[in-house]
Amino acid sequence: MGWLFGLLVFAVLLIAWLASMYNNLINLRNRFKNAFAQIDVQLKRRHDLIPNLVETAKAFLAHERETLEAVIAARNSAEGARQSAAADPGDPQAMKRLVSAEAGLSGVLGRFFALSEAYPDLKSNQNMMQLTEELSTTENKIAFARQAYNDAVMRYNNKCEMVPSNIIAGMFSFQKAEFFEVETESERAPIKVQF
């Protein structure tokens, strides 16, 4: 009878331990999703600022229509990728598309700001100065939010890969999350938005 009681206690402790590991994985997954939500807010703000920026620049850059259209196209692509990633931050493919779209948008914005340097009237426009300041602030917030997200993803991925929690992760289909990383050195440089 004593061995039966010991076996029952062992089974209860094992179930409690497994449940604790499962709950920890859920907690870590929710944390990285919440961290992505913080990035999402800043990316949405960035994407909302860009049409205003282009509209302000239109009067000054009338013959640079291709550049303005490229900025809007890149912004629309990035916004679509953002919405897809926001729907499921755990989807590695959606995150890769977002990283790629944001890199494209950053490249086009960099060219836009380099081009605008040649237009003194645009540089001194009060609305343009305010929008570029807001965009610069938003870029900094995105960088901080991306760091917090990547930290949360690292903790979650570690738990999914380490023994013994990797067994629970495999049993319940916890998949590794994708980092929000810049891919090239040129993307690591901040967008120059100062006049």
Contact map, one row per residue, 1 for C-alpha under 8 A:
111110000000000000000000000000000000000000000000000000000000000000000000000000000000000000000000000000000000000000000000000000000000000000000000000000000000000000000000000000000000000000000000000
111111000000000000000000000000000000000000000000000000000000000000000000000000000000000000000000000000000000000000000000000000000000000000000000000000000000000000000000000000000000000000000000000
111111100000000000000000000000000000000000000000000000000000000000000000000000000000000000000000000000000000000000000000000000000000000000000000000000000000000000000000000000000000000000000000000
111111110000000000000000000000000000000000000000000000000000000000000000000000000000000000000000000000000000000000000000000000000000000000000000000000000000000000000000000000000000000000000000000
111111111000000000000000000000000000000000000000000000000000000000000000000000000000000000000000000000000000000000000000000000000000000000000000000000000000000000000000000000000000000000000000000
011111111100000000000000000000000000000000000000000000000000000000000000000000000000000000000000000000000000000000000000000000000000000000000000000000000000000000000000000000000000000000000000000
001111111110000000000000000000000000000000000000000000000000000000000000000000000000000000000000000000000000000000000000000000000000000000000000000000000000000000000000000000000000000000000000000
000111111111000000000000000000000000000000000000000000000000000000000000000000000000000000000000000000000000000000000000000000000000000000000000000000000000000000000000000000000000000000000000000
000011111111100000000000000000000000000000000000000000000000000000000000000000000000000000000000000000000000000000000000000000000000000000000000000000000000000000000000000000000000000000000000000
000001111111110000000000000000000000000000000000000000000000000000000000000000000000000000000000000000000000000000000000000000000000000000000000000000000000000000000000000000000000000000000000000
000000111111111000000000000000000000000000000000000000000000000000000000000000000000000000000000000000000000000000000000000000000000000000000000000000000000000000000000000000000000000000000000000
000000011111111100000000000000000000000000000000000000000000000000000000000000000000000000000000000000000000000000000000000000000000000000000000000000000000000000000000000000000000000000000000000
000000001111111110000000000000000000000000000000000000000000000000000000000000000000000000000000000000000000000000000000000000000000000000000000000000000000000000000000000000000000000000000000000
000000000111111111000000000000000000000000000000000000000000000000000000000000000000000000000000000000000000000000000000000000000000000000000000000000000000000000000000000000000000000000000000000
000000000011111111100000000000000000000000000000000000000000000000000000000000000000000000000000000000000000000000000000000000000000000000000000000000000000000000000000000000000000000000000000000
000000000001111111110000000000000000000000000000000000000000000000000000000000000000000000000000000000000000000000000000000000000000000000000000000000000000000000000000000000000000000000000000000
000000000000111111111000000000000000000000000000000000000000000000000000000000000000000000000000000000000000000000000000000000000000000000000000000000000000000000000000000000000000000000000000000
000000000000011111111100000000000000000000000000000000000000000000000000000000000000000000000000000000000000000000000000000000000000000000000000000000000000000000000001000000000000000000000000000
000000000000001111111110000000000000000000000000000000000000000000000000000000000000000000000000000000000000000000000000000000000000000000000000000000000000000000000000000000000000000000000000000
000000000000000111111111000000000000000000000000000000000000000000000000000000000000000000000000000000000000000000000000000000000000000000000000000000000000000000000000000000000000000000000000000
000000000000000011111111100000000000000000000000000000000000000000000000000000000000000000000000000000000000000000000000000000000000000000000000000000000000000000001001000000000000000000000000000
000000000000000001111111110000000000000000000000000000000000000000000000000000000000000000000000000000000000000000000000000000000000000000000000000000000000000000001001100000000000000000000000000
000000000000000000111111111000000000000000000000000000000000000000000000000000000000000000000000000000000000000000000000000000000000000000000000000000000000000000000000000000000000000000000000000
000000000000000000011111111100000000000000000000000000000000000000000000000000000000000000000000000000000000000000000000000000000000000000000000000000000000000000000000000000000000000000000000000
000000000000000000001111111110000000000000000000000000000000000000000000000000000000000000000000000000000000000000000000000000000000000000000000000000000001001100000000100001000000000000000000000
000000000000000000000111111111000000000000000000000000000000000000000000000000000000000000000000000000000000000000000000000000000000000000000000000000000000000000000000000000000000000000000000000
000000000000000000000011111111100000000000000000000000000000000000000000000000000000000000000000000000000000000000000000000000000000000000000000000000000000000000000000000000000000000000000000000
000000000000000000000001111111110000000000000000000000000000000000000000000000000000000000000000000000000000000000000000000000000000000000000000000000010011000000000000000000000000000000000000000
000000000000000000000000111111111000000000000000000000000000000000000000000000000000000000000000000000000000000000000000000000000000000000000000000000001001000000000000000000000000000000000000000
000000000000000000000000011111111100000000000000000000000000000000000000000000000000000000000000000000000000000000000000000000000000000000000000000000000000000000000000000000000000000000000000000
000000000000000000000000001111111110000000000000000000000000000000000000000000000000000000000000000000000000000000000000000000000000000000000000000000010000000000000000000000000000000000000000000
000000000000000000000000000111111111000000000000000000000000000000000000000000000000000000000000000000000000000000000000000000000000000000000000000011011001000000000000000000000000000000000000000
000000000000000000000000000011111111100000000000000000000000000000000000000000000000000011000000000000000000000000000000000000000000000000000000000000000000000000000000000000000000000000000000000
000000000000000000000000000001111111110000000000000000000000000000000000000000000000000000000000000000000000000000000000000000000000000000000000000000000000000000000000000000000000000000000000000
000000000000000000000000000000111111111000000000000000000000000000000000000000000000000000000000000000000000000000000000000000000000000000000000110110010000000000000000000000000000000000000000000
000000000000000000000000000000011111111100000000000000000000000000000000000000000000010010000000000000000000000000000000000000000000000000000000110010000000000000000000000000000000000000000000000
000000000000000000000000000000001111111110000000000000000000000000000000000000000000010000000000000000000000000000000000000000000000000000000000000000000000000000000000000000000000000000000000000
000000000000000000000000000000000111111111000000000000000000000000000000000000000000000000000000000000000000000000000000000000000000000000000000100000000000000000000000000000000000000000000000000
000000000000000000000000000000000011111111100000000000000000000000000000000000000000000000000000000000000000000000000000000000000000000000000100110010000000000000000000000000000000000000000000000
000000000000000000000000000000000001111111110000000000000000000000000000000000000100010000000000000000000000000000000000000000000000000000000000000000000000000000000000000000000000000000000000000
000000000000000000000000000000000000111111111000000000000000000000000000000000000000000000000000000000000000000000000000000000000000000000000000000000000000000000000000000000000000000000000000000
000000000000000000000000000000000000011111111100000000000000000000000000000000000000000000000000000000000000000000000000000000000000000001101100000000000000000000000000000000000000000000000000000
000000000000000000000000000000000000001111111110000000000000000000000000000000000100000000000000000000000000000000000000000000000000000000000100000000000000000000000000000000000000000000000000000
000000000000000000000000000000000000000111111111000000000000000000000000000000100100000000000000000000000000000000000000000000000000000000000000000000000000000000000000000000000000000000000000000
000000000000000000000000000000000000000011111111100000000000000000000000000000000000000000000000000000000000000000000000000000000000000001000000000000000000000000000000000000000000000000000000000
000000000000000000000000000000000000000001111111110000000000000000000000000000000000000000000000000000000000000000000000000000000000001001100000000000000000000000000000000000000000000000000000000
000000000000000000000000000000000000000000111111111000000000000000000000001001100000000000000000000000000000000000000000000000000000000000000000000000000000000000000000000000000000000000000000000
000000000000000000000000000000000000000000011111111100000000000000000000000000000000000000000000000000000000000000000000000000000000000000000000000000000000000000000000000000000000000000000000000
000000000000000000000000000000000000000000001111111110000000000000000000000000000000000000000000000000000000000000000000000000000010011000000000000000000000000000000000000000000000000000000000000
000000000000000000000000000000000000000000000111111111000000000000000011001000000000000000000000000000000000000000000000000000000000000000000000000000000000000000000000000000000000000000000000000
000000000000000000000000000000000000000000000011111111100000000000000001000000000000000000000000000000000000000000000000000000000000000000000000000000000000000000000000000000000000000000000000000
000000000000000000000000000000000000000000000001111111110000000000000000000000000000000000000000000000000000000000000000000000000010000000000000000000000000000000000000000000000000000000000000000
000000000000000000000000000000000000000000000000111111111000000000000000000000000000000000000000000000000000000000000000000000010011000000000000000000000000000000000000000000000000000000000000000
000000000000000000000000000000000000000000000000011111111100000000010011000000000000000000000000000000000000000000000000000000000000000000000000000000000000000000000000000000000000000000000000000
000000000000000000000000000000000000000000000000001111111110000000000000000000000000000000000000000000000000000000000000000000000000000000000000000000000000000000000000000000000000000000000000000
000000000000000000000000000000000000000000000000000111111111000000000000000000000000000000000000000000000000000000000000000000110000000000000000000000000000000000000000000000000000000000000000000
000000000000000000000000000000000000000000000000000011111111100000000000000000000000000000000000000000000000000000000000010000010000000000000000000000000000000000000000000000000000000000000000000
000000000000000000000000000000000000000000000000000001111111110010010000000000000000000000000000000000000000000000000000000000000000000000000000000000000000000000000000000000000000000000000000000
000000000000000000000000000000000000000000000000000000111111110000000000000000000000000000000000000000000000000000000000000000000000000000000000000000000000000000000000000000000000000000000000000
000000000000000000000000000000000000000000000000000000011111110000000000000000000000000000000000000000000000000000000010110000000000000000000000000000000000000000000000000000000000000000000000000
000000000000000000000000000000000000000000000000000000001111111110000000000000000000000000000000000000000000000000010000000000000000000000000000000000000000000000000000000000000000000000000000000
000000000000000000000000000000000000000000000000000000000111111110000000000000000000000000000000000000000000000000000000000000000000000000000000000000000000000000000000000000000000000000000000000
000000000000000000000000000000000000000000000000000000000000111110000000000000000000000000000000000000000000000000000000000000000000000000000000000000000000000000000000000000000000000000000000000
000000000000000000000000000000000000000000000000000000000000111111110000000000000000000000000000000000000000000000000000000000000000000000000000000000000000000000000000000000000000000000000000000
000000000000000000000000000000000000000000000000000000000100111111111000000000000000000000000000000000000000000000000000000000000000000000000000000000000000000000000000000000000000000000000000000
000000000000000000000000000000000000000000000000000000000000000111111100000000000000000000000000000000000000000000000000000000000000000000000000000000000000000000000000000000000000000000000000000
000000000000000000000000000000000000000000000000000000000000000111111110000000000000000000000000000000000001001100000000000000000000000000000000000000000000000000000000000000000000000000000000000
000000000000000000000000000000000000000000000000000001000100000111111111000000000000000000000000000000000000000100000000000000000000000000000000000000000000000000000000000000000000000000000000000
000000000000000000000000000000000000000000000000000000000000000011111111100000000000000000000000000000000000000000000000000000000000000000000000000000000000000000000000000000000000000000000000000
000000000000000000000000000000000000000000000000000000000000000001111111110000000000000000000000000000000001000000000000000000000000000000000000000000000000000000000000000000000000000000000000000
000000000000000000000000000000000000000000000000010001000000000000111111111000000000000000000000000000001001100100000000000000000000000000000000000000000000000000000000000000000000000000000000000
000000000000000000000000000000000000000000000000011001000000000000011111111100000000000000000000000000000000000000000000000000000000000000000000000000000000000000000000000000000000000000000000000
000000000000000000000000000000000000000000000000000000000000000000001111111110000000000000000000000000000000000000000000000000000000000000000000000000000000000000000000000000000000000000000000000
000000000000000000000000000000000000000000000000000000000000000000000111111111000000000000000000000010011001000000000000000000000000000000000000000000000000000000000000000000000000000000000000000
000000000000000000000000000000000000000000000010010000000000000000000011111111100000000000000000000000001000000000000000000000000000000000000000000000000000000000000000000000000000000000000000000
000000000000000000000000000000000000000000000000000000000000000000000001111111110000000000000000000000000000000000000000000000000000000000000000000000000000000000000000000000000000000000000000000
000000000000000000000000000000000000000000000000000000000000000000000000111111111000000000000000000010000000000000000000000000000000000000000000000000000000000000000000000000000000000000000000000
000000000000000000000000000000000000000000000010000000000000000000000000011111111100000000000000010011001000000000000000000000000000000000000000000000000000000000000000000000000000000000000000000
000000000000000000000000000000000000000000010010000000000000000000000000001111111110000000000000000000000000000000000000000000000000000000000000000000000000000000000000000000000000000000000000000
000000000000000000000000000000000000000000000000000000000000000000000000000111111111000000000000000000000000000000000000000000000000000000000000000000000000000000000000000000000000000000000000000
000000000000000000000000000000000000000000000000000000000000000000000000000011111111100000000110110010000000000000000000000000000000000000000000000000000000000000000000000000000000000000000000000
000000000000000000000000000000000000000100110000000000000000000000000000000001111111110000000000010000000000000000000000000000000000000000000000000000000000000000000000000000000000000000000000000
000000000000000000000000000000000000000000000000000000000000000000000000000000111111111000000000000000000000000000000000000000000000000000000000000000000000000000000000000000000000000000000000000
000000000000000000000000000000000000000000000000000000000000000000000000000000011111111100000100000000000000000000000000000000000000000000000000000000000000000000000000000000000000000000000000000
000000000000000000000000000000000000000000000000000000000000000000000000000000001111111111100110010000000000000000000000000000000000000000000000000000000000000000000000000000000000000000000000000
000000000000000000000000000000000001100100000000000000000000000000000000000000000111111110000000000000000000000000000000000000000000000000000000000000000000000000000000000000000000000000000000000
000000000000000000000000000000000000000000000000000000000000000000000000000000000011111110000000000000000000000000000000000000000000000000000000000000000000000000000000000000000000000000000000000
000000000000000000000000000000000000000000000000000000000000000000000000000000000001111111100100000000000000000000000000000000000000000000000000000000000000000000000000000000000000000000000000000
000000000000000000000000000000001001000000000000000000000000000000000000000000000000111111110110000000000000000000000000000000000000000000000000000000000000000000000000000000001000000000000000000
000000000000000000000000000000001000000000000000000000000000000000000000000000000000100111110010000000000000000000000000000000000000000000000000000000000000000000000000000000111100000000000000000
000000000000000000000000000000000000000000000000000000000000000000000000000000000000100111111110000000000000000000000000000000000000000000000000000000000000000000000000000000001100000000000000000
000000000000000000000000000000000000000000000000000000000000000000000000000000000000000011111111000000000000000000000000000000000000000000000000000000000000000000000000000000001100000000000000000
000000000000000000000000000000000000000000000000000000000000000000000000000000000000000000111111100000000000000000000000000000000000000000000000000000000000000000000000000000000000000000000000000
000000000000000000000000000000000000000000000000000000000000000000000000000000001001100110111111110000000000000000000000000000000000000000000000000000000000000000000000000000000000000000000000000
000000000000000000000000000000000000000000000000000000000000000000000000000000001000100011111111111000000000000000000000000000000000000000000000000000000000000000000000000000000111000000000000000
000000000000000000000000000000000000000000000000000000000000000000000000000000000000000000011111111100000000000000000000000000000000000000000000000000000000000000000000000000000101000000000000000
000000000000000000000000000000000000000000000000000000000000000000000000000000001000000000001111111110000000000000000000000000000000000000000000000000000000000000000000000000000000000000000000000
000000000000000000000000000000000000000000000000000000000000000000000000000001001100100000000111111111000000000000000000000000000000000000000000000000000000000000000000000000000000000000000000000
000000000000000000000000000000000000000000000000000000000000000000000000000000000000000000000011111111100000000000000000000000000000000000000000000000000000000000000000000000000001110000000000000
000000000000000000000000000000000000000000000000000000000000000000000000000000000000000000000001111111110000000000000000000000000000000000000000000000000000000000000000000000000000000000000000000
000000000000000000000000000000000000000000000000000000000000000000000000010011001000000000000000111111111000000000000000000000000000000000000000000000000000000000000000000000000000000000000000000
000000000000000000000000000000000000000000000000000000000000000000000000000001000000000000000000011111111100000000000000000000000000000000000000000000000000000000000000000000000000000000000000000
000000000000000000000000000000000000000000000000000000000000000000000000000000000000000000000000001111111110000000000000000000000000000000000000000000000000000000000000000000000000010000100000000
000000000000000000000000000000000000000000000000000000000000000000000000010000000000000000000000000111111111000000000000000000000000000000000000000000000000000000000000000000000000000000000000000
000000000000000000000000000000000000000000000000000000000000000000000010011001000000000000000000000011111111100000000000000000000000000000000000000000000000000000000000000000000000000000000000000
000000000000000000000000000000000000000000000000000000000000000000000000000000000000000000000000000001111111110000000000000000000000000000000000000000000000000000000000000000000000000000100010000
000000000000000000000000000000000000000000000000000000000000000000000000000000000000000000000000000000111111111000000000000000000000000000000000000000000000000000000000000000000000000000100000000
000000000000000000000000000000000000000000000000000000000000000000100110010000000000000000000000000000011111111100000000000000000000000000000000000000000000000000000000000000000000000000000000000
000000000000000000000000000000000000000000000000000000000000000000000010000000000000000000000000000000001111111110000000000000000000000000000000000000000000000000000000000000000000000000000010000
000000000000000000000000000000000000000000000000000000000000000000000000000000000000000000000000000000000111111111000000000000000000000000000000000000000000000000000000000000000000000000000011000
000000000000000000000000000000000000000000000000000000000000000000100000000000000000000000000000000000000011111111100000000000000000000000000000000000000000000000000000000000000000000000000000000
000000000000000000000000000000000000000000000000000000000000000000110010000000000000000000000000000000000001111111110000000000000000000000000000000000000000000000000000000000000000000000000000000
000000000000000000000000000000000000000000000000000000000000000000000000000000000000000000000000000000000000111111111000000000000000000000000000000000000000000000000000000000000000000000000001100
000000000000000000000000000000000000000000000000000000000000000000000000000000000000000000000000000000000000011111111100000000000000000000000000000000000000000000000000000000000000000000000000000
000000000000000000000000000000000000000000000000000000000000000000000000000000000000000000000000000000000000001111111110000000000000000000000000000000000000000000000000000000000000000000000000000
000000000000000000000000000000000000000000000000000000000000100000000000000000000000000000000000000000000000000111111110011000000000000000000000000000000000000000000000000000000000000000000000000
000000000000000000000000000000000000000000000000000000000000000000000000000000000000000000000000000000000000000011111111001000000000000000000000000000000000000000000000000000000000000000000000001
000000000000000000000000000000000000000000000000000000000000000000000000000000000000000000000000000000000000000001111111000000000000000000000000000000000000000000000000000000000000000000000000000
000000000000000000000000000000000000000000000000000000000001000000000000000000000000000000000000000000000000000000111111111000000000000000000000000000000000000000000000000000000000000000000000000
000000000000000000000000000000000000000000000000000000000000000000000000000000000000000000000000000000000000000000001111111100000000000000000000000000000000000000000000000000000000000000000000000
000000000000000000000000000000000000000000000000000000000001000000000000000000000000000000000000000000000000000000000011111110000000000000000000000000000000000000000000000000000000000000000000000
000000000000000000000000000000000000000000000000000000001001000000000000000000000000000000000000000000000000000000010011111110010000000000000000000000000000000000000000000000000000000000000000000
000000000000000000000000000000000000000000000000000000000000000000000000000000000000000000000000000000000000000000011011111110011000000000000000000000000000000000000000000000000000000000000000001
000000000000000000000000000000000000000000000000000000000000000000000000000000000000000000000000000000000000000000000001111111011000000000000000000000000000000000000000000000000000000000000000001
000000000000000000000000000000000000000000000000000000000000000000000000000000000000000000000000000000000000000000000000111111111000000000000000000000000000000000000000000000000000000000000000000
000000000000000000000000000000000000000000000000000000000000000000000000000000000000000000000000000000000000000000000000000111111100000000000000000000000000000000000000000000000000000000000000000
000000000000000000000000000000000000000000000000000000010000000000000000000000000000000000000000000000000000000000000000000011111110000000000000000000000000000000000000000000000000000000000000000
000000000000000000000000000000000000000000000000000010011000000000000000000000000000000000000000000000000000000000000000011111111111000000000000000000000000000000000000000000000000000000000000000
000000000000000000000000000000000000000000000000000000000000000000000000000000000000000000000000000000000000000000000000001111111111100000000000000000000000000000000000000000000000000000000000011
000000000000000000000000000000000000000000000000000000000000000000000000000000000000000000000000000000000000000000000000000001111111110000000000000000000000000000000000000000000000000000000000000
000000000000000000000000000000000000000000000000100110000000000000000000000000000000000000000000000000000000000000000000000000111111111000000000000000000000000000000000000000000000000000000000000
000000000000000000000000000000000000000000000000000010000000000000000000000000000000000000000000000000000000000000000000000000011111111100000000000000000000000000000000000000000000000000000000110
000000000000000000000000000000000000000000000000000000000000000000000000000000000000000000000000000000000000000000000000000000001111111110000000000000000000000000000000000000000000000000000000110
000000000000000000000000000000000000000000000000100000000000000000000000000000000000000000000000000000000000000000000000000000000111111111000000000000000000000000000000000000000000000000000000000
000000000000000000000000000000000000000000000100100000000000000000000000000000000000000000000000000000000000000000000000000000000011111111100000000000000000000000000000000000000000000000000000100
000000000000000000000000000000000000000000000000000000000000000000000000000000000000000000000000000000000000000000000000000000000001111111110000000000000000000000000000000000000000000000000011110
000000000000000000000000000000000000000000000000000000000000000000000000000000000000000000000000000000000000000000000000000000000000111111111000000000000000000000000000000000000000000000000000000
000000000000000000000000000000000000000001001100000000000000000000000000000000000000000000000000000000000000000000000000000000000000011111111100000000000000000000000000000000000000000000000000000
000000000000000000000000000000000000000001000100000000000000000000000000000000000000000000000000000000000000000000000000000000000000001111111110000000000000000000000000000000000000000000000110000
000000000000000000000000000000000000000000000000000000000000000000000000000000000000000000000000000000000000000000000000000000000000000111111111000000000000000000000000000000000000000000000000000
000000000000000000000000000000000000000001000000000000000000000000000000000000000000000000000000000000000000000000000000000000000000000011111111100000000000000000000000000000000000000000000000000
000000000000000000000000000000000000001001100000000000000000000000000000000000000000000000000000000000000000000000000000000000000000000001111111110000000000000000000000000000000000000000000000000
000000000000000000000000000000000000000000000000000000000000000000000000000000000000000000000000000000000000000000000000000000000000000000111111111000000000000000000000000000000000000000000000000
000000000000000000000000000000000000000000000000000000000000000000000000000000000000000000000000000000000000000000000000000000000000000000011111111100000000000000000000000000000000000000000000000
000000000000000000000000000000000011011000000000000000000000000000000000000000000000000000000000000000000000000000000000000000000000000000001111111110000000000000000000000000000000000000000000000
000000000000000000000000000000000011001000000000000000000000000000000000000000000000000000000000000000000000000000000000000000000000000000000111111111000000000000000000000000000001000000000000000
000000000000000000000000000000000000000000000000000000000000000000000000000000000000000000000000000000000000000000000000000000000000000000000011111111100000000000000000000000000000000000000000000
000000000000000000000000000000000010000000000000000000000000000000000000000000000000000000000000000000000000000000000000000000000000000000000001111111110000000000000000000000000000000000000000000
000000000000000000000000000000010011001000000000000000000000000000000000000000000000000000000000000000000000000000000000000000000000000000000000111111111000000000000000000000000011000000000000000
000000000000000000000000000000010000000000000000000000000000000000000000000000000000000000000000000000000000000000000000000000000000000000000000011111111100000000000000000000000011000000000000000
000000000000000000000000000000000000000000000000000000000000000000000000000000000000000000000000000000000000000000000000000000000000000000000000001111111110000000000000000000000000000000000000000
000000000000000000000000000100110010000000000000000000000000000000000000000000000000000000000000000000000000000000000000000000000000000000000000000111111111000000000000000000000000000000000000000
000000000000000000000000000010010000000000000000000000000000000000000000000000000000000000000000000000000000000000000000000000000000000000000000000011111111100000000000000000001110000000000000000
000000000000000000000000000000000000000000000000000000000000000000000000000000000000000000000000000000000000000000000000000000000000000000000000000001111111110000000000000000000010000000000000000
000000000000000000000000000100000000000000000000000000000000000000000000000000000000000000000000000000000000000000000000000000000000000000000000000000111111111000000000000000000000000000000000000
000000000000000000000000100110010000000000000000000000000000000000000000000000000000000000000000000000000000000000000000000000000000000000000000000000011111111100000000000000011000000000000000000
000000000000000000000000000000000000000000000000000000000000000000000000000000000000000000000000000000000000000000000000000000000000000000000000000000001111111110000000000000011000000000000000000
000000000000000000000000000000000000000000000000000000000000000000000000000000000000000000000000000000000000000000000000000000000000000000000000000000000111111111000000000000000000000000000000000
000000000000000000000000100000000000000000000000000000000000000000000000000000000000000000000000000000000000000000000000000000000000000000000000000000000011111111001100000000000000000000000000000
000000000000000000000000100000000000000000000000000000000000000000000000000000000000000000000000000000000000000000000000000000000000000000000000000000000001111111001100110001110000000000000000000
000000000000000000000000000000000000000000000000000000000000000000000000000000000000000000000000000000000000000000000000000000000000000000000000000000000000111111101100000000000000000000000000000
000000000000000000000000000000000000000000000000000000000000000000000000000000000000000000000000000000000000000000000000000000000000000000000000000000000000011111111100000000000000000000000000000
000000000000000000000000000000000000000000000000000000000000000000000000000000000000000000000000000000000000000000000000000000000000000000000000000000000000000011111110000000000000000000000000000
000000000000000000000000000000000000000000000000000000000000000000000000000000000000000000000000000000000000000000000000000000000000000000000000000000000000000001111111000000000000000000000000000
000000000000000000001100000000000000000000000000000000000000000000000000000000000000000000000000000000000000000000000000000000000000000000000000000000000000001111111111100000000000000000000000000
000000000000000000000000000000000000000000000000000000000000000000000000000000000000000000000000000000000000000000000000000000000000000000000000000000000000001111111111110000000000000000000000000
000000000000000000000000000000000000000000000000000000000000000000000000000000000000000000000000000000000000000000000000000000000000000000000000000000000000000000111111111000000000000000000000000
000000000000000001001100000000000000000000000000000000000000000000000000000000000000000000000000000000000000000000000000000000000000000000000000000000000000000000011111111100000000000000000000000
000000000000000000000100100000000000000000000000000000000000000000000000000000000000000000000000000000000000000000000000000000000000000000000000000000000000000100001111111111100000000000000000000
000000000000000000000000000000000000000000000000000000000000000000000000000000000000000000000000000000000000000000000000000000000000000000000000000000000000000100000111111111100000000000000000000
000000000000000000000000000000000000000000000000000000000000000000000000000000000000000000000000000000000000000000000000000000000000000000000000000000000000000000000011111111000000000000000000000
000000000000000000000000000000000000000000000000000000000000000000000000000000000000000000000000000000000000000000000000000000000000000000000000000000000000000000000001111111000000000000000000000
000000000000000000000000000000000000000000000000000000000000000000000000000000000000000000000000000000000000000000000000000000000000000000000000000000000000000000000000111111100000000000000000000
000000000000000000000000100000000000000000000000000000000000000000000000000000000000000000000000000000000000000000000000000000000000000000000000000000000000000100000000111111110000000000000000000
000000000000000000000000000000000000000000000000000000000000000000000000000000000000000001000000000000000000000000000000000000000000000000000000000000000000000100000000110011111000000000000000000
000000000000000000000000000000000000000000000000000000000000000000000000000000000000000001000000000000000000000000000000000000000000000000000000000000000001100100000000000001111100000000000000000
000000000000000000000000000000000000000000000000000000000000000000000000000000000000000011110000000000000000000000000000000000000000000000000000000000001001100000000000000000111110000000000000000
000000000000000000000000000000000000000000000000000000000000000000000000000000000000000001110011000000000000000000000000000000000000000000000000000000001000000000000000000000011111000000000000000
000000000000000000000000000000000000000000000000000000000000000000000000000000000000000000000010000000000000000000000000000000000000000000000000000011001100000000000000000000001111100000000000000
000000000000000000000000000000000000000000000000000000000000000000000000000000000000000000000011001000000000000000000000000000000000000000000000010011000000000000000000000000000111110000000000000
000000000000000000000000000000000000000000000000000000000000000000000000000000000000000000000000001000000000000000000000000000000000000000000000000000000000000000000000000000000011111000000000000
000000000000000000000000000000000000000000000000000000000000000000000000000000000000000000000000001000100000000000000000000000000000000000000000000000000000000000000000000000000001111110110000000
000000000000000000000000000000000000000000000000000000000000000000000000000000000000000000000000000000000000000000000000000000000000000000000000000000000000000000000000000000000000111110100000000
000000000000000000000000000000000000000000000000000000000000000000000000000000000000000000000000000000000000000000000000000000000000000000000000000000000000000000000000000000000000011111110000000
000000000000000000000000000000000000000000000000000000000000000000000000000000000000000000000000000000000000000000000000000000000000000000000000000000000000000000000000000000000000011111111000000
000000000000000000000000000000000000000000000000000000000000000000000000000000000000000000000000000000000000000000000000000000000000000000000000000000000000000000000000000000000000000111111000000
000000000000000000000000000000000000000000000000000000000000000000000000000000000000000000000000000000100110000000000000000000000000000000000000000000000000000000000000000000000000011111111100000
000000000000000000000000000000000000000000000000000000000000000000000000000000000000000000000000000000000000000000000000000000000000000000000000000000000000000000000000000000000000010111111100000
000000000000000000000000000000000000000000000000000000000000000000000000000000000000000000000000000000000000000000000000000000000000000000000000000000000000000000000000000000000000000011111110000
000000000000000000000000000000000000000000000000000000000000000000000000000000000000000000000000000000000000000000000000000000000000000000100000000000000000000000000000000000000000000000111111000
000000000000000000000000000000000000000000000000000000000000000000000000000000000000000000000000000000000100110000000000000000000000000100100000000000000000000000000000000000000000000000001111100
000000000000000000000000000000000000000000000000000000000000000000000000000000000000000000000000000000000000010010000000000000000000000100000000000000000000000000000000000000000000000000000111110
000000000000000000000000000000000000000000000000000000000000000000000000000000000000000000000000000000000000000010000000000000000001101100000000000000000000000000000000000000000000000000000011111
000000000000000000000000000000000000000000000000000000000000000000000000000000000000000000000000000000000000000000000000000000001001100100000000000000000000000000000000000000000000000000000001111
000000000000000000000000000000000000000000000000000000000000000000000000000000000000000000000000000000000000000000001000001100001000000000000000000000000000000000000000000000000000000000000000111
